[in-house]
Amino acid sequence: MSKVDIFAKLKRKCLVRDLVFNDDIYYDEIEDAIQAVNERRGFTPKDGVEYEEKYSNLICKMALYSLTKMGAEGETSHQENGINRVYQSASDYPDDLMNEITPLIKS
């Protein structure tokens, strides 16, 4: 899945949740998720390949998570107007998503 495809999927998922952002915001979150996957994986982009294809859906999930947590960065819980939200961690991405990334073995 290309970055444009990830963008389209992310935007659809956000629209269903009534989350509307400038297109640049979507792409920024996709870039941040790609960087997080590559760092965790130990993957170095080369020959025009920014990320490994098998992580496309995960990149979309991570970007969506980040967008839905916007305004509550660094928090593990949030209460406002009688609504309580609890997040798995205060980090940018939850452990269950990060654990889907298998680090490369370096020899």
PyMOL CGO cylinders between C-alpha atoms (Angstrom):
from pymol import cmd
from pymol.cgo import CYLINDER

trace = [
    CYLINDER, 0.00, 0.00, 0.00, 1.45, 3.35, -0.99, 0.3, 1, 1, 1, 1, 1, 1,
    CYLINDER, 1.45, 3.35, -0.99, 1.55, 6.41, 1.25, 0.3, 1, 1, 1, 1, 1, 1,
    CYLINDER, 1.55, 6.41, 1.25, -1.30, 7.87, -0.82, 0.3, 1, 1, 1, 1, 1, 1,
    CYLINDER, -1.30, 7.87, -0.82, -3.37, 4.73, -0.13, 0.3, 1, 1, 1, 1, 1, 1,
    CYLINDER, -3.37, 4.73, -0.13, -2.58, 4.96, 3.59, 0.3, 1, 1, 1, 1, 1, 1,
    CYLINDER, -2.58, 4.96, 3.59, -3.64, 8.62, 3.49, 0.3, 1, 1, 1, 1, 1, 1,
    CYLINDER, -3.64, 8.62, 3.49, -6.98, 7.75, 1.83, 0.3, 1, 1, 1, 1, 1, 1,
    CYLINDER, -6.98, 7.75, 1.83, -7.68, 4.95, 4.32, 0.3, 1, 1, 1, 1, 1, 1,
    CYLINDER, -7.68, 4.95, 4.32, -6.72, 7.13, 7.29, 0.3, 1, 1, 1, 1, 1, 1,
    CYLINDER, -6.72, 7.13, 7.29, -8.90, 9.98, 6.09, 0.3, 1, 1, 1, 1, 1, 1,
    CYLINDER, -8.90, 9.98, 6.09, -11.90, 7.64, 5.67, 0.3, 1, 1, 1, 1, 1, 1,
    CYLINDER, -11.90, 7.64, 5.67, -11.41, 6.24, 9.18, 0.3, 1, 1, 1, 1, 1, 1,
    CYLINDER, -11.41, 6.24, 9.18, -11.20, 9.75, 10.60, 0.3, 1, 1, 1, 1, 1, 1,
    CYLINDER, -11.20, 9.75, 10.60, -14.31, 10.95, 8.77, 0.3, 1, 1, 1, 1, 1, 1,
    CYLINDER, -14.31, 10.95, 8.77, -16.32, 8.08, 10.29, 0.3, 1, 1, 1, 1, 1, 1,
    CYLINDER, -16.32, 8.08, 10.29, -15.21, 9.36, 13.70, 0.3, 1, 1, 1, 1, 1, 1,
    CYLINDER, -15.21, 9.36, 13.70, -15.99, 13.00, 12.80, 0.3, 1, 1, 1, 1, 1, 1,
    CYLINDER, -15.99, 13.00, 12.80, -12.29, 13.86, 12.90, 0.3, 1, 1, 1, 1, 1, 1,
    CYLINDER, -12.29, 13.86, 12.90, -11.47, 16.32, 10.15, 0.3, 1, 1, 1, 1, 1, 1,
    CYLINDER, -11.47, 16.32, 10.15, -8.00, 17.78, 9.72, 0.3, 1, 1, 1, 1, 1, 1,
    CYLINDER, -8.00, 17.78, 9.72, -5.99, 19.58, 7.10, 0.3, 1, 1, 1, 1, 1, 1,
    CYLINDER, -5.99, 19.58, 7.10, -4.43, 17.05, 4.69, 0.3, 1, 1, 1, 1, 1, 1,
    CYLINDER, -4.43, 17.05, 4.69, -0.96, 18.07, 5.90, 0.3, 1, 1, 1, 1, 1, 1,
    CYLINDER, -0.96, 18.07, 5.90, -1.86, 16.84, 9.40, 0.3, 1, 1, 1, 1, 1, 1,
    CYLINDER, -1.86, 16.84, 9.40, -2.76, 13.38, 8.05, 0.3, 1, 1, 1, 1, 1, 1,
    CYLINDER, -2.76, 13.38, 8.05, 0.51, 13.19, 6.14, 0.3, 1, 1, 1, 1, 1, 1,
    CYLINDER, 0.51, 13.19, 6.14, 2.50, 14.39, 9.18, 0.3, 1, 1, 1, 1, 1, 1,
    CYLINDER, 2.50, 14.39, 9.18, 0.99, 11.63, 11.31, 0.3, 1, 1, 1, 1, 1, 1,
    CYLINDER, 0.99, 11.63, 11.31, 1.71, 9.05, 8.60, 0.3, 1, 1, 1, 1, 1, 1,
    CYLINDER, 1.71, 9.05, 8.60, 5.33, 10.22, 8.43, 0.3, 1, 1, 1, 1, 1, 1,
    CYLINDER, 5.33, 10.22, 8.43, 5.66, 10.02, 12.21, 0.3, 1, 1, 1, 1, 1, 1,
    CYLINDER, 5.66, 10.02, 12.21, 4.21, 6.50, 12.23, 0.3, 1, 1, 1, 1, 1, 1,
    CYLINDER, 4.21, 6.50, 12.23, 6.56, 5.42, 9.42, 0.3, 1, 1, 1, 1, 1, 1,
    CYLINDER, 6.56, 5.42, 9.42, 9.52, 6.76, 11.39, 0.3, 1, 1, 1, 1, 1, 1,
    CYLINDER, 9.52, 6.76, 11.39, 8.39, 4.94, 14.55, 0.3, 1, 1, 1, 1, 1, 1,
    CYLINDER, 8.39, 4.94, 14.55, 7.97, 1.65, 12.67, 0.3, 1, 1, 1, 1, 1, 1,
    CYLINDER, 7.97, 1.65, 12.67, 11.34, 2.00, 10.95, 0.3, 1, 1, 1, 1, 1, 1,
    CYLINDER, 11.34, 2.00, 10.95, 13.11, 2.86, 14.21, 0.3, 1, 1, 1, 1, 1, 1,
    CYLINDER, 13.11, 2.86, 14.21, 11.55, -0.07, 16.07, 0.3, 1, 1, 1, 1, 1, 1,
    CYLINDER, 11.55, -0.07, 16.07, 12.17, -2.39, 13.14, 0.3, 1, 1, 1, 1, 1, 1,
    CYLINDER, 12.17, -2.39, 13.14, 15.74, -1.20, 12.51, 0.3, 1, 1, 1, 1, 1, 1,
    CYLINDER, 15.74, -1.20, 12.51, 14.82, -0.63, 8.86, 0.3, 1, 1, 1, 1, 1, 1,
    CYLINDER, 14.82, -0.63, 8.86, 16.80, 1.89, 6.85, 0.3, 1, 1, 1, 1, 1, 1,
    CYLINDER, 16.80, 1.89, 6.85, 14.90, 3.39, 3.90, 0.3, 1, 1, 1, 1, 1, 1,
    CYLINDER, 14.90, 3.39, 3.90, 16.75, 2.88, 0.61, 0.3, 1, 1, 1, 1, 1, 1,
    CYLINDER, 16.75, 2.88, 0.61, 16.20, 2.78, -3.13, 0.3, 1, 1, 1, 1, 1, 1,
    CYLINDER, 16.20, 2.78, -3.13, 12.98, 4.80, -2.83, 0.3, 1, 1, 1, 1, 1, 1,
    CYLINDER, 12.98, 4.80, -2.83, 11.45, 2.37, -0.31, 0.3, 1, 1, 1, 1, 1, 1,
    CYLINDER, 11.45, 2.37, -0.31, 10.37, 4.39, 2.73, 0.3, 1, 1, 1, 1, 1, 1,
    CYLINDER, 10.37, 4.39, 2.73, 8.92, 1.48, 4.72, 0.3, 1, 1, 1, 1, 1, 1,
    CYLINDER, 8.92, 1.48, 4.72, 8.19, -2.19, 4.42, 0.3, 1, 1, 1, 1, 1, 1,
    CYLINDER, 8.19, -2.19, 4.42, 4.85, -2.88, 2.73, 0.3, 1, 1, 1, 1, 1, 1,
    CYLINDER, 4.85, -2.88, 2.73, 3.75, -5.38, 5.38, 0.3, 1, 1, 1, 1, 1, 1,
    CYLINDER, 3.75, -5.38, 5.38, 3.54, -2.52, 7.91, 0.3, 1, 1, 1, 1, 1, 1,
    CYLINDER, 3.54, -2.52, 7.91, 1.15, -0.35, 5.84, 0.3, 1, 1, 1, 1, 1, 1,
    CYLINDER, 1.15, -0.35, 5.84, -1.95, -1.22, 7.86, 0.3, 1, 1, 1, 1, 1, 1,
    CYLINDER, -1.95, -1.22, 7.86, -0.08, -0.80, 11.12, 0.3, 1, 1, 1, 1, 1, 1,
    CYLINDER, -0.08, -0.80, 11.12, 1.15, 2.63, 10.00, 0.3, 1, 1, 1, 1, 1, 1,
    CYLINDER, 1.15, 2.63, 10.00, -2.47, 3.62, 9.35, 0.3, 1, 1, 1, 1, 1, 1,
    CYLINDER, -2.47, 3.62, 9.35, -3.55, 2.32, 12.79, 0.3, 1, 1, 1, 1, 1, 1,
    CYLINDER, -3.55, 2.32, 12.79, -0.74, 4.20, 14.50, 0.3, 1, 1, 1, 1, 1, 1,
    CYLINDER, -0.74, 4.20, 14.50, -1.54, 7.45, 12.70, 0.3, 1, 1, 1, 1, 1, 1,
    CYLINDER, -1.54, 7.45, 12.70, -5.23, 7.07, 13.59, 0.3, 1, 1, 1, 1, 1, 1,
    CYLINDER, -5.23, 7.07, 13.59, -4.37, 6.43, 17.24, 0.3, 1, 1, 1, 1, 1, 1,
    CYLINDER, -4.37, 6.43, 17.24, -2.23, 9.55, 17.30, 0.3, 1, 1, 1, 1, 1, 1,
    CYLINDER, -2.23, 9.55, 17.30, -4.95, 11.67, 15.71, 0.3, 1, 1, 1, 1, 1, 1,
    CYLINDER, -4.95, 11.67, 15.71, -7.63, 10.44, 18.13, 0.3, 1, 1, 1, 1, 1, 1,
    CYLINDER, -7.63, 10.44, 18.13, -5.35, 11.25, 21.07, 0.3, 1, 1, 1, 1, 1, 1,
    CYLINDER, -5.35, 11.25, 21.07, -4.64, 14.77, 19.81, 0.3, 1, 1, 1, 1, 1, 1,
    CYLINDER, -4.64, 14.77, 19.81, -4.97, 17.20, 22.68, 0.3, 1, 1, 1, 1, 1, 1,
    CYLINDER, -4.97, 17.20, 22.68, -4.27, 14.52, 25.28, 0.3, 1, 1, 1, 1, 1, 1,
    CYLINDER, -4.27, 14.52, 25.28, -0.61, 13.89, 24.43, 0.3, 1, 1, 1, 1, 1, 1,
    CYLINDER, -0.61, 13.89, 24.43, 1.38, 12.52, 27.32, 0.3, 1, 1, 1, 1, 1, 1,
    CYLINDER, 1.38, 12.52, 27.32, -1.71, 11.61, 29.32, 0.3, 1, 1, 1, 1, 1, 1,
    CYLINDER, -1.71, 11.61, 29.32, -2.72, 8.15, 30.50, 0.3, 1, 1, 1, 1, 1, 1,
    CYLINDER, -2.72, 8.15, 30.50, -6.25, 9.29, 31.33, 0.3, 1, 1, 1, 1, 1, 1,
    CYLINDER, -6.25, 9.29, 31.33, -8.43, 12.28, 30.61, 0.3, 1, 1, 1, 1, 1, 1,
    CYLINDER, -8.43, 12.28, 30.61, -11.73, 13.48, 32.07, 0.3, 1, 1, 1, 1, 1, 1,
    CYLINDER, -11.73, 13.48, 32.07, -13.81, 16.27, 30.63, 0.3, 1, 1, 1, 1, 1, 1,
    CYLINDER, -13.81, 16.27, 30.63, -17.51, 17.07, 30.86, 0.3, 1, 1, 1, 1, 1, 1,
    CYLINDER, -17.51, 17.07, 30.86, -18.26, 13.74, 32.52, 0.3, 1, 1, 1, 1, 1, 1,
    CYLINDER, -18.26, 13.74, 32.52, -16.44, 11.72, 29.86, 0.3, 1, 1, 1, 1, 1, 1,
    CYLINDER, -16.44, 11.72, 29.86, -13.52, 9.58, 31.00, 0.3, 1, 1, 1, 1, 1, 1,
    CYLINDER, -13.52, 9.58, 31.00, -10.86, 8.35, 28.59, 0.3, 1, 1, 1, 1, 1, 1,
    CYLINDER, -10.86, 8.35, 28.59, -8.10, 5.97, 29.56, 0.3, 1, 1, 1, 1, 1, 1,
    CYLINDER, -8.10, 5.97, 29.56, -5.08, 5.38, 27.32, 0.3, 1, 1, 1, 1, 1, 1,
    CYLINDER, -5.08, 5.38, 27.32, -2.81, 2.35, 27.40, 0.3, 1, 1, 1, 1, 1, 1,
    CYLINDER, -2.81, 2.35, 27.40, 0.26, 4.52, 27.82, 0.3, 1, 1, 1, 1, 1, 1,
    CYLINDER, 0.26, 4.52, 27.82, 1.43, 8.12, 27.74, 0.3, 1, 1, 1, 1, 1, 1,
    CYLINDER, 1.43, 8.12, 27.74, 3.68, 7.41, 24.73, 0.3, 1, 1, 1, 1, 1, 1,
    CYLINDER, 3.68, 7.41, 24.73, 2.82, 8.34, 21.16, 0.3, 1, 1, 1, 1, 1, 1,
    CYLINDER, 2.82, 8.34, 21.16, 1.68, 4.80, 20.34, 0.3, 1, 1, 1, 1, 1, 1,
    CYLINDER, 1.68, 4.80, 20.34, 0.29, 2.03, 22.57, 0.3, 1, 1, 1, 1, 1, 1,
    CYLINDER, 0.29, 2.03, 22.57, 2.37, -1.02, 23.38, 0.3, 1, 1, 1, 1, 1, 1,
    CYLINDER, 2.37, -1.02, 23.38, -0.01, -3.40, 21.61, 0.3, 1, 1, 1, 1, 1, 1,
    CYLINDER, -0.01, -3.40, 21.61, 0.64, -1.62, 18.30, 0.3, 1, 1, 1, 1, 1, 1,
    CYLINDER, 0.64, -1.62, 18.30, 4.38, -1.33, 18.87, 0.3, 1, 1, 1, 1, 1, 1,
    CYLINDER, 4.38, -1.33, 18.87, 4.56, -5.03, 19.72, 0.3, 1, 1, 1, 1, 1, 1,
    CYLINDER, 4.56, -5.03, 19.72, 3.32, -5.84, 16.21, 0.3, 1, 1, 1, 1, 1, 1,
    CYLINDER, 3.32, -5.84, 16.21, 6.69, -4.67, 14.87, 0.3, 1, 1, 1, 1, 1, 1,
    CYLINDER, 6.69, -4.67, 14.87, 9.36, -7.36, 14.65, 0.3, 1, 1, 1, 1, 1, 1,
    CYLINDER, 9.36, -7.36, 14.65, 12.88, -5.92, 14.90, 0.3, 1, 1, 1, 1, 1, 1,
    CYLINDER, 12.88, -5.92, 14.90, 15.34, -6.95, 12.19, 0.3, 1, 1, 1, 1, 1, 1,
    CYLINDER, 15.34, -6.95, 12.19, 18.19, -9.18, 13.24, 0.3, 1, 1, 1, 1, 1, 1,
    CYLINDER, 18.19, -9.18, 13.24, 21.51, -7.44, 12.68, 0.3, 1, 1, 1, 1, 1, 1,
    CYLINDER, 21.51, -7.44, 12.68, 24.50, -9.65, 11.97, 0.3, 1, 1, 1, 1, 1, 1,
]
cmd.load_cgo(trace, "trace")
